[in-house]
C-alpha cells in the first residue's frame, strides 16, 4: 500500500467552492423621469415583464427606492450602468445603484 487510509481520504476531499456574494440593483425614485420610460428600461435592461416593471416602478415611486433584482457583483454593476446610461441618453435623471445583499 502506498499510504495510510487517512492520507488517501485527504487526497480525495476537495474544498467546497464558495458561492459569489450577491448584489442588489436598486432603483431610486426621482420626480422627473416619466413612469413609462422607467418601466421600459426595467423591461429592456432587466428583462422584467410589464407587470413586474410596473410594480418595481410604483414601489420606488411610493417608497423612494426598490430592489429591482439580485445578481453577482459584475452583472449587477453592468446592468445598473446600462440602465443609468439609458436615462442619461434620453435626458432623464434615472438612477440605479448597487449594494451587497445582506
Beta strands, then each sheet from edge to edge (+ up, - down):
strand 1: 22-28
strand 2: 65-72
strand 3: 95-100
sheet 1: 2+ 1- 3+
end
